[in-house]
């Protein structure tokens, strides 16, 4: 049987094997059962000319359970394990490499037919929970499309869960055999180097479709899930190496400890989280249990992320953690739980310094289905809004509040076309939208700037002109369909017949005393202009003139 691991996908269910592969599956099972008598079974297999340190104590760890095997191989044998070889495969004690002491177990298999090499610790009857802990150094891999195993957990003759190094990409991959016999793969650690010692620990609680699986790789918690689907409710063995041929690999294993427990299965504890939580070599508190559980749940809910390509990493702002995936990241904090960050919204969040910026952590996943194909994601400090026409834009603070009041993307402003831009006169800020802008100043707050009134304000110098910042939004419903907007230095008045005109200073005061647009003068038809030494503004019903010598007069 050839393992199908060249392109593992997170929770990617592989179709039922074709007839040829099914034959090989049956053949492998037959090898595992029927050829044990033909295989070499060894309890003590010292290699020739091996010098070990037989007085070295057996390895220990803090995992609970009954020790089934604990070997540093310094006695020069493989006691505690049932060794199986076939063809030119070999399993022996070697002094060529060791993680500690002078010796390690060495498993050697080639691509030759019937080349098999493995060593298996048999668990007691009724074992529902098992821990496997050891150091591995893979010095030679096989062909792409196959893999080199670390630990394999069996229930009877069925391999239910295993961890391996993929020959094609070097990733450490968890494989689960579903109740229907199909495989599911999850990448747990990327680019595992050959000829390097790596610490692997696994914890499996067999409970059918609610099986618990926990994995540590090089002291990092990389997986913790209580809803793994297998068909078994008991475990029979933990194996190092492959039980079928063509699984080429040279594996050195050292300081291996296998433990088992029986009884009613219980959920696995989260990785880390304090001194009472077991971990490889005495506790692994780097990942809070809630983070591991939440990130795994978020990954299951966001399968478009693809495979995980890093372990869970913690120590971020606010006690947060994250895990990278092929097409995004899952970010977690105690205050926000775990949420996926993908695509253009993720790029914008990263550009805004991610959790260290004003947005903080995401509080929702990405939500789509908005007007014109838009999406948004909420964060502690605001939102990021995306549409095909405008891309990803931040929406925060008072400007966001004003946009919400104006109907968000469904209002006249539409989607934001820029992020908030600050550093304007007097500490002001502005954000542009498809239908205008929102302008903010400490003294005036956020105000909408839209349509013809906005065009006239911009032509008058915006906040740097005589009008300054807007102090109201546009107010409509005036006579003949007119509108106005107040500014620090006056107003802009608009009507369908006259367009948008500035109204400032003494002429505005005089127009106001004459009834504004409801009086004899109606709407202004021009901005102020100079004639000689006088300032003039034309209206529908006449003209208002001002000069330093005569003051206001009507014409």
Buried (B, 14 or more C-beta within 10 A) or exposed (E): BBBBBBEBBBBBBBEEBEEEEEEBBEEBBEBBEEBEEEBEEBEEBBBEEBEBBEEBEBBEBBBEBEBBBBBBBBBBBBBBBBBBBBBBBBBBBBBEBBBBBBBBBBBBBBEEEBBBBBBBBBBEEEBBBBBBBBBBBBBBBBEEBBBBBBBBBBBBEBBBBBBBBBBBBBBBBBBBBBEEEBBBBBBBBBEBEEEEBBBBBBBBBBBEEBBBBBBBBBEBBBBBBBBBBBBBBBBBBBBBBBBBBBBBBBBBBBBBBBBBBBEEBEEBBBBBBEEEBBBBBEBBBBBBBBBBBBBBBBBEEBEEBBBBBBBBBBEBEEEBBBBBBBBBBBBBBBEBBBBBBBBBBBBBBEEBEBBEBBBBBBBEBBEEEBEEEBBBBBBBBBBBBBBEEBBBBBBBBBBBBBBEEBEBBEBBBBBBBBBBEEEBEEEBBBBBBBBBBBBBBEEBBBBBBBBBBBBBBEEBEBBEBBBBBBBBBBEEEBEEEBBBBBBBBBBBBBBEEBBBBBBBBEBBBBBEEBEBBEBEBBBBBBBBEEEEEBBBBBBBBBBBBBBEEEEBEBE
